[in-house]
Amino acid sequence: MKNLRFILFFLITGLTLTMQAGDNYPARYARAPRFRALIYFEPGAEEAHVQFDRQAITFFHKLSYGEGFLYDVTTNFDEYAGRLGDYSVIIMLNALPGSAKGRAAFEQYMEHGGGWIGFHASGYNDRSTGWPWLNKFLGCGTFLCNNWPPQPALVRCETRRHPVTRTLPREFVVPASEFYEWSPSPRKQRNVKVLLSISPRMYPFGIKDIVTGGDFPIVWTNRDYRMIYLNMGHGDESFIDATQNLLFTNAFRWVVSRDPKGNPFDK
């Protein structure tokens, strides 16, 4: 009798959901994973970066609950170079492909509609990087300076009309991190849309290494690609704040939603 009650309950629940799933029903339930994501990180990187990376993997794992999407994690980008097209988005956690093979595959993937979310050192480059395409892709120059040690920062939304920032406050405090300033600033590129920047009210910014001024974007997108860069990614405090977690979730959803194969969230 008890088993029969359970069966009847599930049958009635399923029938109810089916009847409700008309044009006016306010939810859209997935019947299969919506897309695939590839997460890449370097386990041999500096400790504070790996701390962030491992917490980020847990964060994205939680977003996948119920197989809303499938993901793979790799520390060997070259191993996936021939099948990047299987993924709607590549999430790079403080890491960039270093080999000629990996770089060429990533370039081709992005130039043909691939999706990318990069955190912190995944955008770091200087004169020794030797990858001109990366600056074209990022829409900024090379590393200029940084605050040290990591500390919280007051940031401002440059716009609240963008899907990534529309649910965020105009200003808020992000958890402690090391933030990079670039030269030239991404703001000077016509194809770049800056979404978040360090508030000028933070200057002088730092305790040991002090940034005294300048344009300081920390989240932006190059509109020539399906990408977003977020400068957060140092240490073990990046996922303690609900507002910043919302920013990360918005960024992830927005990049995936623009897949040229179709928006998986509409299915």
C-alpha positions as CSV (number, residue, x, y, z in Angstrom):
1,M,0.0,0.0,0.0
2,K,2.8,2.4,0.9
3,N,4.6,1.8,-2.5
4,L,1.3,2.3,-4.3
5,R,0.9,5.7,-2.6
6,F,4.3,6.7,-3.7
7,I,3.6,5.7,-7.3
8,L,0.3,7.6,-7.3
9,F,2.0,10.6,-5.8
10,F,4.6,10.7,-8.6
11,L,2.0,10.1,-11.3
12,I,-0.2,12.9,-10.0
13,T,2.8,15.3,-9.7
14,G,4.0,14.5,-13.2
15,L,0.5,15.0,-14.6
16,T,0.2,18.3,-12.8
17,L,3.5,19.6,-14.1
18,T,2.6,18.5,-17.6
19,M,-0.7,20.4,-17.4
20,Q,0.9,23.5,-16.0
21,A,3.7,23.6,-18.6
22,G,1.7,25.7,-21.0
23,D,2.5,29.1,-22.3
24,N,1.7,30.8,-19.0
25,Y,3.7,28.5,-16.7
26,P,6.5,30.5,-15.1
27,A,9.2,27.8,-15.1
28,R,11.2,25.9,-17.7
29,Y,12.4,22.5,-16.6
30,A,15.3,20.8,-18.4
31,R,14.8,17.2,-19.5
32,A,18.5,16.8,-20.3
33,P,21.7,18.7,-19.6
34,R,21.5,22.0,-21.4
35,F,25.2,22.4,-22.4
36,R,28.8,21.4,-21.6
37,A,31.5,23.4,-20.0
38,L,35.3,22.9,-19.8
39,I,37.1,24.1,-16.7
40,Y,40.9,24.6,-16.9
41,F,43.3,25.3,-14.1
42,E,47.0,24.9,-13.2
43,P,47.5,22.9,-10.0
44,G,51.2,24.0,-9.8
45,A,50.4,27.7,-9.8
46,E,50.9,29.8,-6.7
47,E,49.0,28.7,-3.6
48,A,46.6,31.6,-3.5
49,H,45.5,31.0,-7.1
50,V,45.0,27.3,-6.5
51,Q,42.9,28.0,-3.5
52,F,40.6,30.1,-5.6
53,D,40.6,27.5,-8.4
54,R,39.5,24.7,-6.2
55,Q,36.7,26.8,-4.6
56,A,35.6,27.9,-8.1
57,I,35.3,24.3,-9.3
58,T,33.1,23.7,-6.3
59,F,31.1,26.8,-7.1
60,F,30.4,25.7,-10.7
61,H,29.8,22.2,-9.6
62,K,26.9,23.5,-7.4
63,L,25.5,25.4,-10.4
64,S,25.4,22.0,-12.3
65,Y,23.2,20.3,-9.7
66,G,20.6,18.0,-11.3
67,E,22.8,17.8,-14.4
68,G,21.6,21.2,-15.6
69,F,24.8,21.1,-17.5
70,L,27.8,18.8,-17.8
71,Y,31.4,19.8,-17.2
72,D,34.9,18.5,-17.4
73,V,37.9,19.7,-15.4
74,T,41.4,19.5,-16.8
75,T,44.9,20.5,-15.9
76,N,46.1,19.6,-19.5
77,F,44.5,22.0,-22.0
78,D,46.3,20.4,-25.0
79,E,44.5,17.1,-24.2
80,Y,41.2,18.9,-25.2
81,A,42.6,21.0,-28.1
82,G,41.0,18.9,-30.8
83,R,37.5,18.9,-29.2
84,L,36.9,22.4,-27.8
85,G,33.9,22.7,-30.1
86,D,32.1,20.2,-27.8
87,Y,31.9,22.9,-25.2
88,S,29.6,26.0,-25.0
89,V,32.0,27.7,-22.6
90,I,35.6,27.3,-21.4
91,I,36.2,28.6,-17.9
92,M,39.9,29.4,-17.3
93,L,40.8,29.7,-13.6
94,N,44.1,31.6,-13.4
95,A,45.5,29.8,-16.4
96,L,46.1,30.2,-20.1
97,P,47.2,27.7,-22.7
98,G,51.0,27.9,-22.9
99,S,51.8,25.6,-25.8
100,A,51.6,26.5,-29.5
101,K,49.1,23.7,-30.0
102,G,46.8,24.9,-27.1
103,R,47.0,28.5,-28.1
104,A,46.2,27.8,-31.8
105,A,43.2,25.7,-30.7
106,F,41.9,28.3,-28.4
107,E,42.2,31.0,-31.0
108,Q,40.3,29.0,-33.5
109,Y,37.6,28.1,-30.9
110,M,37.1,31.8,-30.0
111,E,37.2,33.1,-33.5
112,H,34.4,30.7,-34.5
113,G,32.0,31.6,-31.7
114,G,33.4,29.9,-28.7
115,G,32.6,31.1,-25.2
116,W,35.1,32.1,-22.5
117,I,35.1,33.2,-18.9
118,G,38.5,34.1,-17.6
119,F,39.4,34.8,-14.0
120,H,42.4,36.8,-12.6
121,A,45.7,35.4,-14.0
122,S,43.9,33.9,-17.0
123,G,44.2,37.5,-18.4
124,Y,47.7,38.2,-17.1
125,N,50.2,39.1,-19.8
126,D,53.4,41.1,-20.0
127,R,56.2,41.7,-22.5
128,S,57.4,38.1,-22.1
129,T,54.1,36.4,-22.9
130,G,54.7,36.4,-26.6
131,W,51.0,36.1,-27.7
132,P,49.8,39.2,-29.6
133,W,46.4,37.6,-30.3
134,L,45.7,37.5,-26.5
135,N,45.8,41.3,-26.3
136,K,43.5,41.6,-29.3
137,F,41.2,39.1,-27.6
138,L,41.2,40.7,-24.2
139,G,40.9,44.2,-25.6
140,C,43.6,45.6,-23.3
141,G,47.3,46.1,-23.0
142,T,49.7,44.4,-20.7
143,F,49.9,44.3,-16.9
144,L,50.8,47.6,-15.4
145,C,50.5,47.4,-11.6
146,N,48.6,45.9,-8.7
147,N,47.6,46.4,-5.1
148,W,49.2,44.3,-2.4
149,P,48.4,42.5,-0.2
150,P,44.9,41.4,-1.2
151,Q,42.2,43.5,0.3
152,P,38.5,44.2,-0.2
153,A,37.6,47.0,-2.6
154,L,34.7,49.3,-3.3
155,V,33.6,48.8,-6.9
156,R,31.1,50.5,-9.1
157,C,28.9,49.2,-11.9
158,E,29.6,51.1,-15.1
159,T,26.2,50.2,-16.4
160,R,23.2,48.4,-15.0
161,R,21.6,47.8,-18.4
162,H,23.8,44.9,-19.2
163,P,22.6,41.3,-18.3
164,V,25.6,40.7,-16.2
165,T,25.2,43.8,-13.9
166,R,21.4,44.5,-14.0
167,T,20.8,42.7,-10.7
168,L,23.8,44.3,-8.9
169,P,23.9,47.4,-6.7
170,R,25.4,50.5,-8.2
171,E,28.3,50.2,-5.8
172,F,29.3,47.3,-3.5
173,V,32.3,45.9,-1.7
174,V,34.0,42.8,-3.2
175,P,36.0,40.4,-1.1
176,A,39.7,40.6,-0.7
177,S,41.8,40.1,-3.9
178,E,44.8,41.3,-5.7
179,F,43.6,43.5,-8.6
180,Y,45.5,44.2,-11.8
181,E,45.6,47.5,-13.6
182,W,46.4,47.5,-17.4
183,S,48.1,49.7,-19.9
184,P,46.5,50.7,-22.1
185,S,43.2,50.4,-20.2
186,P,40.6,48.2,-21.9
187,R,38.3,51.2,-21.8
188,K,40.3,52.7,-24.7
189,Q,39.2,50.0,-27.0
190,R,36.1,50.7,-29.0
191,N,35.0,47.1,-28.9
192,V,35.3,46.7,-25.1
193,K,32.4,47.2,-22.7
194,V,33.6,47.8,-19.1
195,L,31.1,46.5,-16.6
196,L,32.8,46.9,-13.3
197,S,35.7,49.0,-12.0
198,I,37.5,49.9,-8.8
199,S,35.9,53.1,-7.4
200,P,38.3,56.1,-7.5
201,R,37.4,56.6,-3.9
202,M,39.7,53.6,-3.1
203,Y,42.9,55.6,-4.0
204,P,45.4,55.3,-2.5
205,F,44.7,51.5,-2.8
206,G,47.0,49.1,-1.1
207,I,49.1,48.6,2.1
208,K,52.5,47.4,0.8
209,D,52.2,48.0,-2.9
210,I,50.0,51.1,-3.4
211,V,48.1,52.1,-6.5
212,T,47.7,55.8,-6.4
213,G,45.4,56.4,-9.4
214,G,44.4,55.6,-13.0
215,D,41.6,53.8,-14.8
216,F,41.0,50.5,-13.1
217,P,38.4,48.2,-14.8
218,I,38.1,44.7,-13.3
219,V,35.2,43.2,-15.3
220,W,34.7,43.7,-19.0
221,T,33.7,42.0,-22.3
222,N,35.2,42.3,-25.7
223,R,32.1,42.6,-27.9
224,D,34.0,41.0,-30.9
225,Y,33.9,37.7,-29.0
226,R,31.6,35.7,-26.7
227,M,33.7,36.3,-23.6
228,I,33.9,38.0,-20.2
229,Y,37.0,38.7,-18.0
230,L,36.8,39.0,-14.3
231,N,39.9,40.1,-12.4
232,M,38.9,38.4,-9.1
233,G,40.6,35.1,-8.4
234,H,43.2,35.4,-5.7
235,G,43.0,33.5,-2.4
236,D,40.2,31.8,-0.5
237,E,37.7,34.6,0.1
238,S,36.2,35.1,-3.4
239,F,33.1,33.0,-2.7
240,I,32.1,34.4,0.7
241,D,30.0,37.2,-0.7
242,A,26.5,36.8,-2.2
243,T,26.7,39.8,-4.4
244,Q,30.0,38.7,-6.0
245,N,28.6,35.2,-6.4
246,L,25.6,36.7,-8.2
247,L,28.1,38.5,-10.5
248,F,29.9,35.3,-11.3
249,T,26.6,33.5,-12.0
250,N,25.3,36.3,-14.2
251,A,28.5,36.3,-16.2
252,F,28.4,32.5,-16.7
253,R,24.8,32.4,-17.7
254,W,25.2,35.4,-20.1
255,V,28.1,33.9,-22.0
256,V,26.4,30.6,-22.4
257,S,23.1,32.2,-23.5
258,R,24.8,33.7,-26.5
259,D,26.0,30.4,-27.9
260,P,25.6,30.6,-31.8
261,K,24.1,27.1,-31.6
262,G,21.2,28.6,-29.7
263,N,20.4,29.7,-26.2
264,P,20.2,26.5,-24.1
265,F,18.1,28.3,-21.5
266,D,15.3,28.7,-24.0
267,K,14.8,25.0,-24.3
